[in-house]
Amino acid sequence: MLIFLIINTVGVLAFAVSGALKGIKHHLDIFGIVVLAVITSVGGGITRDVVLNVSVDALENNKDIYMAIALGILVYAVGYKRLENFTYISSFVKIADALGLALFTVIGAEKGLSNGLGILGTAVMATLTGVGGGVIRDILVMEIPFILKEEIYAVLCLSGGLIYWFGIEVIGVSKNYLSYFIIIFIFIIRLLAIKYRLNLPKGEKT
C-alpha cells in the first residue's frame, strides 16, 4: 500500500538524521556518520525480518540503504561544522528519533499482522522495528540505549502494536486512519516525555 511506502520512506529519513547527528555528537568521521545513519535506519527492520524468518526488505530492496547513505553524507557536509559544538544536539537526535520511532512502530505492526501474528507477536514486531536500529546505534558509540534509560520509549512501541492489532482485527478500523492516529499519538507522547522528563520508575543509586 502507498501509505506504508510513504511511512517507511519518512521513517528511514528520520532515523538516518538521528544516526548521523549521533555521529556528529561523538565527532566521528564521514564513514562513521554514514554507518550510524544506515544502521539506525535499517537495523530494526533487519532484526524484525530475521526473527520472522522472511526475506530482509532492506537487502532485497536497497533503496532505504541508499537514502540513508545519501542523507548521512548530506548531514556531514552541511551540518558538521555548524553542529559539532552545538550544546543541544542531543535534543535534535531525540526529536528525529521520536519521529522515526512513531513511523517504524506502524511499519513493524503491519509486518507482524500481515505475517499472521497475534496481538503479542504484532506488538513485539512493532517494538523491534521501532527501537532495534537505535539500540545498535547507541551500542556502537558506547552509550546506554534509549530503551533502557530514556523516557517511556519501548512502552510506546508496544502500545502502538497492541492498538494496531486490536483496531484492525477486532474493531475493523481503516489501516490508513489507524496508522495516522498511532503515528501522531506516539510522536506527541514521546515529545512530551522528553520535554517534561517523564520516566518509568527507576532503581535507586547505591
C-alpha positions in Angstrom: 0.0 0.0 0.0 1.1 3.5 -0.8 0.6 4.7 2.8 3.1 2.2 4.2 5.7 3.0 1.4 5.4 6.7 2.4 5.6 6.0 6.1 8.6 3.7 5.6 10.4 6.3 3.5 9.9 9.1 6.0 10.9 6.8 8.8 14.1 5.9 7.1 14.9 9.6 6.6 14.1 10.5 10.2 16.3 7.7 11.6 19.1 8.5 9.2 19.2 12.0 10.5 19.1 10.6 14.1 22.0 8.3 13.4 24.1 11.0 11.5 23.5 13.5 14.3 24.6 11.0 16.9 27.8 10.5 14.9 28.4 14.3 14.8 27.8 14.4 18.6 30.6 11.8 19.0 32.9 13.6 16.5 33.0 10.6 14.1 34.4 10.9 10.6 32.2 10.7 7.5 32.4 6.9 7.3 31.3 6.6 11.0 28.4 9.0 10.4 27.2 7.2 7.4 27.4 3.8 9.2 25.3 5.2 12.0 22.8 6.7 9.6 22.4 3.4 7.8 22.3 1.1 10.9 19.8 3.4 12.6 17.5 3.4 9.6 17.5 -0.3 8.7 18.8 -2.1 11.8 15.4 -2.6 13.4 13.8 -3.8 10.1 16.6 -6.3 9.5 16.3 -7.6 13.1 12.5 -8.0 12.7 12.8 -9.8 9.3 15.4 -12.2 10.7 13.1 -13.0 13.7 10.2 -13.5 11.3 12.4 -15.7 9.1 11.3 -13.8 6.0 13.4 -12.1 3.2 15.1 -9.0 4.5 13.4 -5.9 3.0 16.4 -3.6 3.3 18.7 -6.1 1.5 16.2 -7.2 -1.1 15.4 -3.5 -2.0 18.4 -1.3 -1.4 16.5 2.0 -1.8 16.4 2.5 2.0 20.1 2.0 2.4 20.9 4.3 -0.5 18.7 7.0 1.0 20.4 6.6 4.4 23.8 6.8 2.9 22.9 10.0 0.9 21.4 11.6 4.0 24.3 10.7 6.2 26.7 12.4 3.7 24.4 15.4 3.4 24.3 15.9 7.2 28.1 15.6 7.4 28.6 18.0 4.5 26.1 20.6 5.6 26.0 20.3 9.3 29.2 19.1 10.7 31.0 22.4 11.3 27.8 24.0 12.5 26.7 21.3 14.8 29.8 19.7 16.3 29.9 22.3 19.1 26.2 22.7 19.4 25.2 22.1 23.1 21.7 20.9 22.4 22.5 18.4 19.6 21.0 15.6 21.8 17.6 17.3 21.6 17.7 17.1 17.8 18.7 13.4 18.0 15.7 12.8 20.3 13.2 14.6 18.0 14.4 12.8 14.9 14.3 9.6 16.9 10.8 10.2 18.1 9.5 10.6 14.6 11.3 7.5 13.3 10.0 5.6 16.4 6.4 6.6 15.6 6.7 5.7 11.9 8.5 2.4 12.3 6.2 1.2 15.0 3.4 1.2 12.5 5.6 -0.5 9.8 6.6 -3.2 12.3 3.0 -3.7 13.4 1.8 -4.1 9.9 4.6 -6.6 9.1 3.6 -8.7 12.1 -0.1 -8.6 11.3 0.5 -9.4 7.6 2.5 -12.4 8.7 -0.4 -13.8 10.7 0.9 -12.9 14.2 -1.4 -12.4 17.2 -1.6 -9.3 19.3 1.6 -10.0 21.3 3.6 -11.0 18.3 2.5 -7.9 16.5 3.4 -5.7 19.4 6.9 -7.4 19.6 7.5 -6.8 15.8 6.4 -3.1 16.3 8.9 -2.8 19.1 11.8 -4.5 17.3 11.3 -2.3 14.2 10.9 0.9 16.3 13.9 0.5 18.7 16.2 -2.0 17.0 18.2 0.4 14.9 18.6 2.9 17.7 19.8 0.2 20.1 22.5 -0.9 17.7 23.5 2.8 17.1 23.9 3.6 20.8 25.9 0.4 21.4 28.3 1.3 18.6 29.0 4.7 20.2 29.1 3.1 23.7 26.0 4.8 25.1 23.3 3.1 27.1 20.4 2.7 24.6 17.4 4.9 25.0 15.2 1.8 25.5 17.0 1.1 28.8 17.2 4.6 30.3 15.1 7.1 28.5 11.5 8.3 28.9 8.7 5.9 28.1 10.3 4.5 24.9 9.7 0.9 24.1 6.4 1.1 26.0 5.1 3.4 23.2 6.1 0.8 20.6 4.4 -2.0 22.5 1.3 0.2 23.0 1.2 1.1 19.3 1.5 -2.5 18.2 -1.3 -3.6 20.6 -3.6 -0.7 19.4 -2.8 -1.6 15.7 -3.7 -5.2 16.1 -6.8 -4.6 18.2 -8.0 -1.8 15.9 -7.7 -3.9 12.7 -8.6 -7.4 13.9 -11.3 -6.6 16.5 -12.8 -3.2 15.7 -12.1 -3.2 11.9 -10.7 0.4 11.7 -9.2 1.5 8.4 -5.5 0.9 8.3 -4.8 4.4 6.9 -6.7 6.2 9.7 -5.3 3.9 12.4 -1.8 4.4 11.1 -2.1 8.2 11.2 -3.5 8.0 14.8 -0.8 5.8 16.1 2.0 7.9 14.5 0.6 11.2 15.9 0.0 9.6 19.3 3.4 8.1 19.7 5.2 11.2 18.4 3.4 13.6 20.6 3.7 11.5 23.8 7.4 10.9 23.1 8.0 14.7 22.7 6.0 15.4 25.9 8.1 12.7 27.7 11.3 14.4 26.5 10.1 17.9 27.4 8.8 17.0 30.9 11.2 14.2 31.6 8.5 11.6 32.1 10.2 8.3 33.2 9.2 4.9 34.3 10.2 4.2 37.9 14.0 3.7 38.3 16.0 1.9 40.8 17.8 4.0 43.5 21.5 4.5 43.1 23.7 3.0 45.8 
